[in-house]
């Protein structure tokens, strides 16, 4: 994730680590808090940052003198590296997107198949399965997404949860008594979009974040296509001649979006680990660190 403009970035605030501080020398202790794992634990176990005597020193614990041994990235508050746990998290995040995209495309393809085709009948009989698998893939991605601002991440997760609960309630209370699966019921009863809509609102938020952070054109277009199709179906302002082509565009862009995630560098989906460490500090230590860095900047200016 780009960190060019820290004020405009999204921040994930991890739990407060065990840090030592004094007015003359601010240090990030190497030992991670109990229970910390993944990229958080690796960050705290891998780096020491010391600020004092008018300089900033950042050193990886056990860092090799060979610059080719580990790729080190310079963050806003110090250097960081990509470790295996980071790779696993990002791979799972991207795999969740591929699962959601594949499930959606397979289910939506029924709209483009002849009514009496064998493949179309098989898909229609299993629409709820595709819906559940896609929702699960989206949920996995929302669980692992690296967004700096925790309230934004929690909001997307809340929308997902509301959408899942609404889908279950609609299926049990309305679709089953009517002898239909969930997807068919929503197609036949546009007002049901109100119950499943939050799930797609979470998806819209995710693609908006991707488009904003990485400048992905397909993600930006999806940000408008997804709510347009749902609102058009809900209000009845779109007929099938409009909805079906938009659905096809949604399918195409979703596949491109999910596939292109694997062409990105792993570090792009990680973000800046040094920012995570900074956000974990208490406010007084944050202020002290900012003052130290500001003083250094002033001293370094000619």
Order of alpha helices (4+ residues) and beta strands (2+ residues): beta-beta-alpha-beta-beta-beta-beta-alpha-alpha-alpha-alpha-alpha-alpha-alpha-alpha-alpha-alpha-alpha
